[in-house]
Amino acid sequence: MDIQAAITAAWQKIGGQIDSFIIMLPNIILAAIVFFIFFFVARWLKLLVKRLTRRHRQARNLGMVLGRLAQGAVILLGLFVALSIVVPTFRAGDLVQLLGISGVAIGFAFRDILQNFLAGILILLTEPFKIEDQIVFKDFEGTVENIETRATTIRTYDGRRIVIPNSELFTNSVTVNTAFDARRIEYDVGIGYGDDVNEAKRLMLEAIYGVDDVLRDPAADVLVLELAESSVNIRARWWIKPPRRIDDLNSRDKVISAIKQKLYVENGIDLPYPTRQILFHDQTEETDGDRTRQREGWPAGSNEVPKPRSISGSLKRIAQIQASKNGNGSDRNLAADDNR
């Protein structure tokens, strides 16, 4: 008897819920229609703001920020209206209170997402770089394709796409190669120690200004950089406009080719290979510490400068010394070899 009553009560409760759902079904359908209308209006408003600011480069990022904020505000308003249709007693303060209660949990769960979102908004507002700028970030270099609220995408020069979280870009150093209209390029050229430095500098400037891509203002210059091991290094510096990667490569190709042609081919100025001089000496107990009997690059003072010995002679000398220690040689043979 009790089981039958419980089943009857449960069935009546389910039937009441079904009746309530049927009664609310028109409101749910109307709320869904209203929400989708607000959703499409939000998308249209976002596209409208982007279209109005697309022609103005300085306002392009600001238009993206305003468009996304307007889209979010309209969708949130549509959510409030839809909930009010489904639940007539619903108030906006109830949703705010609910969000306040669960905000801490949501913040911990989506901390990285929120961090990237806020960083993306700040990047779009402060504009450290813009779409179509060429940037360098850590090991990545390319052209900025899009700046979203979560991440920024760049297209590398070899045709790959890199997605970088906005929080990384906002908290780390980024090099913007196209931030200014002109860019200075430099390259080091080594000439021989026997060549005339002033003449080489004059010829290098002549070669640089012979390239059409090089700007006359700011002026190019050449500076002696260092006295290296095998060359006198001269740094050539020139400016190009625009400062994009392809222009950089083309300019380097033309200027370096012109410098090589002008210095080496036409005027015979040496462009030396790296060279190194190796000095051999006898480092034995007999000669150890006696600088007059060694050749290590230092002067011998007033003493006799030791003569160089061939490698084969040095090896023979070492073998004879080793043999004398083992009792297989004679002091007479060693003395005779020293007099050679």
Buried (B, 14 or more C-beta within 10 A) or exposed (E): EEEEEEEEEEEEEEEEEEEEEEEBEEBEEEBEEBBEEBBEBBBEBBEEBBEEBEEEEEBBBBBBBBBBBBBEEBBBBBBBBBBBBBEEEBEEEEBEEEEEEEEEEEEEEEEEBEBBBBBBBBBBEEBEBBBEBBBBBEEEBBBBBEBBBBBBBBBEEEEEEBEBBBBBBBEEEBEBBBBEEEBEBEBEBBBEEEBEEEEBBEBBBEBBBBBEBBBEEEEBBBEBBEEEEEBBBBBBBBBBBEBBBEBBEBBBEBBBEBBBEBBEEEEEBBBBEEEEEEEEBBEEEEBEEEBEBBBEEEEEEEEEEBEEBEEEEBEEBEEBBEBBEEEEBEEEEBEEEEEE
